[in-house]
């Protein structure tokens, strides 16, 4: 076996030191017993080991590179250890109350009750942790951190699909996703769970490009069962079908997978109507404000402007629908020369464009755009401007929530604009992605990932 370089050894030692130092903030958390805090630290270490195992087993990373990767992985988990103590208002008002209700009413048996506005799969997790003696704040965050690792794995799979066998890009993508600010803040700091659907979507897309249609649609259905935001990129699977990456019969696995995730809740006595109405209720919760500190097109309206909400919301929905139709139309016209890289670019356009145009978007709804643009740049480094623009916009939106004040406030023509800078950044990223996709579709000749028409 080739010996490790001094640099690899130094990186490995530094990474191990960071994982060891991570014990300090975790063991000094202000909730739970000493034993509970020790358990949290051990679980965090276990997740770091899982990250290394994924790189070694599934990524086939050589030992020397794995040792080097210990540094960014150690740094990623050290940052997460520092974030565990933060208590958001979302946790206090919603998540903690849901867990308390489940705990007081029999754990899994309480799933039959109308608790919260999350779909059944996440309620299973909350019910499970209601039995444990570890503070639920930390378990909720650790669950999201678990999916941060799964997310990084999905990104590495996609990067590997567009790379040579010995390329560093998959490893760089894995580490970059673990260290992406909005990924770390979303789960380990905020306690949100966007990594769950984001990770499953990345794996679903990787499976589709690898011609594993059944796995792709199954993963996509499970992603949808966790988060409605999966619909932002859902139309891409229509293009994947047009491109021959999946078969028509595979499309039925999407609703089937979603249905299977609901079966335990039905068996526990939850009414079918309550299960099916969760996402309907989520779409109605936005009424009252067209934009919830999101970098959307509605930030072009002055702060406090009087606008007829219903017509403005319908206009945004129509615009998103038109974007999807135009994209699918373009992919259909060029279906004979549709490459895997073009399909990935189309996914980036959807992840950026759909939430940009829709009403009632929240600050973290560009999570999928954040991770997919980064994967895009890792797969094709010339696209680095896209993740830079998306991350700046999303991170600024996150800071608005955490700091409770706007990052940029502009005075233009005697009117105040609060999220305009962030929206311009997303618009620039969207324009870049659209141009990149169009240029790629216009290319002639056959690439290695091009469709070969079947007789």
C-alpha positions in Angstrom: 0.0 0.0 0.0 1.3 3.4 -0.9 2.6 5.3 2.1 0.7 8.4 3.2 2.4 11.8 2.7 3.3 14.1 5.6 0.5 16.4 4.5 -2.1 13.6 4.7 -0.8 12.6 8.2 -1.0 16.3 9.3 -4.5 16.7 8.0 -5.5 13.4 9.7 -4.1 14.4 13.0 -5.7 17.9 12.8 -9.1 16.3 12.0 -8.9 13.9 14.9 -7.9 16.8 17.2 -11.0 18.7 16.0 -13.2 15.7 16.7 -11.7 15.5 20.2 -12.1 19.2 20.9 -15.7 18.9 19.8 -16.3 17.2 23.2 -15.9 20.5 25.0 -19.0 22.3 23.7 -21.1 19.1 23.7 -20.2 18.0 27.3 -21.0 21.5 28.5 -24.4 21.7 27.0 -27.0 23.1 29.4 -29.7 20.4 28.9 -29.8 16.8 30.1 -27.7 14.8 32.5 -23.9 14.2 32.1 -24.7 10.8 30.7 -27.1 12.3 28.1 -24.5 14.8 27.0 -21.9 12.1 26.7 -24.3 10.1 24.6 -24.8 13.1 22.3 -21.1 13.4 21.9 -20.7 9.7 21.1 -23.5 9.9 18.6 -21.8 12.9 16.9 -18.6 11.0 16.7 -20.5 8.0 15.3 -21.8 10.3 12.5 -18.3 11.5 11.7 -17.2 7.8 11.5 -20.2 7.2 9.2 -19.0 10.0 6.9 -15.6 8.4 6.7 -17.1 5.0 6.1 -19.3 6.3 3.3 -16.2 7.8 1.6 -14.2 4.6 2.0 -16.9 2.0 1.2 -19.1 3.7 -1.3 -16.7 6.4 -2.6 -13.8 3.9 -2.8 -11.6 6.7 -1.4 -7.9 5.6 -1.0 -6.5 5.6 2.6 -4.2 8.6 1.9 -7.1 10.7 0.6 -9.3 9.5 3.4 -6.7 10.7 5.9 -6.6 14.1 4.2 -10.4 14.2 4.3 -10.3 13.9 8.1 -9.5 17.6 8.3 -12.6 19.0 6.6 -14.8 16.3 8.2 -13.4 17.1 11.6 -14.0 20.8 11.0 -17.5 20.2 9.8 -18.4 18.2 12.9 -16.6 20.6 15.2 -18.8 23.4 13.8 -21.9 21.3 14.4 -20.9 20.6 18.0 -20.7 24.4 18.5 -24.2 24.8 17.1 -26.1 22.3 19.2 -26.9 24.6 22.1 -28.8 27.1 20.0 -32.6 27.1 20.6 -34.7 28.6 17.9 -38.2 30.0 18.2 -39.3 27.3 15.7 -38.1 24.7 18.2 -39.7 26.3 21.2 -43.1 27.0 19.6 -43.4 23.9 17.4 -41.0 21.0 17.6 -40.7 20.9 21.4 -44.4 21.1 21.8 -45.0 18.3 19.3 -42.6 16.0 21.0 -44.1 16.8 24.4 -47.6 16.0 23.1 -46.3 12.7 21.7 -44.6 11.8 25.0 -47.6 12.7 27.1 -49.9 10.6 24.9 -48.1 7.4 24.5 -45.4 8.0 21.9 -46.2 6.2 18.7 -49.8 5.8 19.9 -50.2 9.6 19.8 -49.5 9.7 16.0 -53.2 9.3 15.5 -53.7 12.8 17.0 -53.6 16.0 14.9 -50.1 17.0 15.9 -48.1 19.6 14.0 -48.0 20.2 10.3 -45.3 17.7 9.2 -46.1 14.6 7.3 -46.2 11.1 8.9 -42.5 10.0 8.4 -41.1 12.9 10.5 -43.7 12.2 13.1 -42.4 8.6 13.4 -39.0 10.0 14.3 -40.4 12.5 16.8 -42.4 9.7 18.4 -39.3 7.5 18.6 -37.2 10.1 20.4 -40.1 10.8 22.9 -39.1 7.5 24.6 -35.4 8.5 25.1 -33.8 10.2 28.1 -31.7 12.5 25.9 -33.0 16.0 25.3 -35.1 16.1 22.2 -33.4 19.3 21.0 -30.1 17.4 20.4 -31.7 14.3 19.0 -33.7 16.4 16.4 -30.4 18.1 15.4 -28.5 14.8 15.3 -31.2 13.4 13.0 -30.7 16.3 10.6 -26.9 15.9 10.8 -27.3 12.2 9.9 -28.9 13.3 6.7 -26.2 16.0 6.1 -23.9 13.0 5.7 -26.4 11.3 3.4 -26.7 14.5 1.5 -22.9 14.8 1.0 -22.9 11.2 -0.2 -25.6 12.0 -2.8 -23.6 15.0 -4.0 -20.5 12.8 -4.3 -22.4 10.3 -6.3 -23.5 12.9 -8.8 -20.0 14.5 -9.0 -18.6 11.0 -9.6 -21.0 10.4 -12.5 -19.4 13.3 -14.3 -15.8 12.7 -13.3 -13.0 10.3 -14.3 -12.3 7.3 -12.1 -9.5 8.8 -10.1 -10.9 12.3 -9.9 -10.9 14.3 -6.7 -14.2 16.0 -7.5 -16.5 13.5 -5.6 -14.4 13.9 -2.4 -14.3 17.7 -2.8 -18.1 17.7 -3.3 -18.7 15.5 -0.2 -16.6 17.8 2.0 -17.9 21.0 0.5 -21.5 20.0 1.1 -20.7 19.1 4.8 -19.1 22.5 5.2 -21.7 24.5 3.2 -22.9 27.2 5.7 -26.6 26.8 5.0 -26.4 23.1 5.3 -24.7 23.4 8.7 -27.0 26.1 9.9 -30.2 24.4 8.7 -29.9 21.3 10.8 -27.2 21.6 13.5 -28.1 25.2 14.4 -31.7 25.8 13.4 -33.0 22.3 14.0 -34.7 22.2 10.6 -34.8 19.0 8.5 -34.4 20.2 4.9 -31.4 17.8 4.6 -33.9 14.9 4.7 -35.6 15.7 1.4 -32.5 17.3 -0.1 -30.4 14.2 0.4 -33.1 11.9 -1.0 -33.5 14.1 -4.1 -29.8 14.0 -4.8 -29.7 10.2 -4.5 -32.8 10.0 -6.7 -31.2 12.1 -9.4 -28.0 10.1 -9.2 -29.9 6.9 -9.5 -31.8 8.2 -12.5 -28.6 9.2 -14.3 -27.2 5.7 -13.5 -30.2 4.2 -15.2 -31.7 2.9 -12.0 -35.2 4.2 -12.6 -37.0 2.1 -9.9 -34.6 3.2 -7.1 -34.8 6.8 -8.4 -38.6 7.1 -8.2 -38.8 5.3 -4.9 -36.3 7.7 -3.3 -38.2 10.6 -4.8 -41.5 9.4 -3.4 -39.9 9.1 0.1 -38.4 12.6 -0.3 -41.8 14.0 -1.1 -43.2 12.2 2.0 -40.8 14.2 4.1 -41.1 17.6 2.5 -43.5 19.3 0.0 -40.6 21.3 -1.4 -39.6 18.2 -3.4 -42.1 19.5 -6.0 -39.7 22.3 -6.9 -37.6 19.8 -8.9 -40.3 17.1 -9.5 -40.8 18.1 -13.2 -37.2 17.0 -14.0 -38.4 13.4 -13.8 -40.6 14.1 -16.8 -37.5 15.2 -18.7 -35.7 12.1 -17.4 -38.5 10.0 -18.8 -38.3 11.8 -22.2 -34.6 11.2 -22.2 -34.9 7.5 -21.6 -33.2 7.5 -18.2 -36.4 6.1 -16.6 -39.2 4.0 -17.9 -42.9 4.9 -17.8 -43.7 2.1 -15.4 -41.2 3.5 -12.9 -43.3 6.7 -12.5 -45.9 4.7 -10.5 -43.3 4.0 -7.9 -43.4 7.6 -6.8 -47.0 7.5 -5.4 -46.4 4.0 -4.2 -43.4 4.9 -2.1 -45.3 7.9 -0.6 -48.3 5.6 0.2 -46.1 3.1 2.0 -44.7 5.8 4.3 -48.3 6.6 5.3 -49.2 3.0 6.2 -47.8 3.0 9.8 -49.8 6.1 10.6 -52.9 4.6 9.2 -52.3 1.4 11.3 -51.8 3.6 14.4 -55.3 5.1 13.9 -54.5 8.4 12.1 -57.4 9.3 9.7 -56.5 9.2 6.0 -57.9 12.7 5.6 -55.5 14.1 8.2 -52.6 12.5 6.3 -53.6 13.7 2.9 -54.5 17.2 4.1 -51.1 18.0 5.6 -49.6 19.5 2.4 -52.9 21.2 1.6 -52.7 22.9 4.9 -49.1 23.9 4.4 -50.0 25.7 1.1 -52.7 27.6 2.9 -50.6 28.7 5.8 -48.7 31.2 3.6 -51.8 33.3 3.1 -51.3 36.8 4.5 -47.9 37.6 3.1 -46.6 36.9 -0.4 -43.0 36.5 0.8 -41.5 35.3 4.1 -38.0 36.8 4.0 -37.2 34.7 0.9 -35.1 35.8 -2.1 -38.1 35.6 -4.4 -39.5 37.8 -7.1 -41.9 39.3 -4.6 -39.0 41.1 -2.9 -39.1 43.4 -5.9 -42.2 44.9 -4.3 -41.5 47.7 -1.8 -41.7 46.9 1.9 -45.3 47.4 3.1 -46.7 47.9 -0.4 -50.4 47.4 -0.7 -50.9 44.6 -3.2 -53.9 42.4 -4.0 -52.6 39.2 -2.6 -54.7 36.6 -4.4 -54.1 37.9 -8.0 -50.4 38.5 -7.2 -50.1 34.9 -5.9 -51.8 33.5 -8.9 -49.5 35.4 -11.2 -46.4 33.9 -9.4 -47.9 30.3 -9.7 -48.6 30.9 -13.4 -45.1 32.2 -14.0 -43.6 29.1 -12.3 -45.9 26.9 -14.4 -44.8 28.7 -17.6 -41.1 28.2 -16.6 -41.6 24.5 -16.1 -43.5 24.2 -19.5 -40.7 26.2 -21.3 -38.0 24.0 -19.8 -39.7 20.7 -20.6 -40.5 22.0 -24.1 -36.9 22.8 -24.7 -35.7 19.5 -23.4 -38.3 17.7 -25.5 -37.2 19.6 -28.7 -33.5 18.6 -28.0 -34.3 15.2 -26.6 -32.1 13.5 -29.3 -29.0 15.2 -28.0 -29.9 15.5 -24.3 -26.9 14.7 -22.2 -26.7 13.9 -18.5 -25.0 17.2 -17.9 -27.9 19.0 -19.6 -30.3 17.2 -17.3 -28.3 18.3 -14.2 -28.4 21.8 -15.5 -32.1 21.6 -16.0 -32.4 20.5 -12.3 -30.5 23.6 -11.3 -32.8 25.8 -13.3 -35.9 24.3 -11.5 -34.3 24.4 -8.0 -33.6 28.1 -8.5 -36.5 29.2 -10.7 -39.6 27.6 -9.2 -39.1 28.9 -5.6 -38.0 32.3 -7.0 -41.4 32.7 -8.8 -43.8 31.0 -6.3 -45.6 33.0 -3.6 -45.4 32.3 0.1 -41.8 31.1 0.1 -39.8 31.0 3.3 -36.1 31.9 4.0 -34.9 28.3 3.8 -36.8 27.2 0.6 -33.7 27.6 -1.6 -32.0 24.8 0.3 -32.2 22.4 -2.7 -30.8 25.2 -4.9 -27.9 25.7 -2.5 -26.8 22.1 -2.6 -27.6 21.4 -6.3 -25.7 24.4 -7.6 -22.7 23.3 -5.5 -22.9 19.8 -6.9 -23.2 21.3 -10.4 -20.0 23.3 -9.8 -18.1 20.3 -8.4 -19.2 18.2 -11.5 -18.4 21.1 -13.9 -16.1 23.6 -12.2 -16.8 26.3 -14.8 -20.2 26.8 -13.1 -18.8 28.0 -9.8 -20.6 31.4 -10.1 -24.0 29.7 -9.6 -23.3 28.3 -6.0 -21.6 31.5 -5.0 -24.6 33.6 -5.9 -27.1 31.1 -4.4 -25.2 30.7 -1.2 -24.8 34.4 -0.6 -28.6 34.9 -1.1 -29.6 32.0 1.1 -27.2 32.7 3.8 -28.3 36.3 4.0 -31.9 35.1 4.3 -31.0 32.8 7.1 -29.3 35.6 8.9 -32.5 37.7 8.7 -34.2 35.0 10.8 -31.3 34.5 13.3 -30.6 38.2 13.8 -34.2 39.4 13.4 -33.2 42.2 11.1 -32.6 42.6 7.4 -29.1 42.3 6.0 -29.6 44.8 3.2 -32.1 47.6 3.3 -32.3 49.8 0.2 -34.0 53.1 -0.2 -35.0 53.6 -3.9 -37.3 56.3 -5.1 -38.5 57.0 -1.6 -39.5 53.3 -1.1 -37.9 50.7 1.1 -36.7 47.3 -0.2 -35.7 44.6 2.3 -34.7 41.4 0.4 -34.0 43.0 -3.0 -30.3 42.3 -3.0 -30.8 38.6 -2.2 -33.4 38.3 -4.9 -31.1 39.9 -7.5 -28.4 37.3 -6.5 -30.9 34.4 -7.1 -32.1 36.0 -10.4 -28.4 36.3 -11.5 -27.9 32.6 -10.6 -31.1 31.6 -12.5 -30.1 33.6 -15.6 -26.7 32.0 -15.5 -28.1 28.5 -15.2 -30.6 29.2 -18.0 -27.9 30.4 -20.3 -25.6 27.5 -19.5 -28.4 25.0 -20.2 -29.3 26.7 -23.5 -25.7 26.8 -24.7 -25.4 23.1 -23.8 -28.6 22.2 -25.7 -27.3 24.1 -28.7 -24.1 22.1 -28.9 -24.0 19.6 -31.8 -22.3 16.2 -31.9 -22.6 13.3 -29.6 -21.1 13.3 -26.1 -20.4 10.4 -23.9 -23.7 10.8 -22.0 -25.9 11.4 -25.1 -28.9 9.3 -25.9 -28.5 6.8 -28.6 -31.9 6.3 -30.2 -33.2 2.7 -29.8 -34.6 0.8 -32.7 
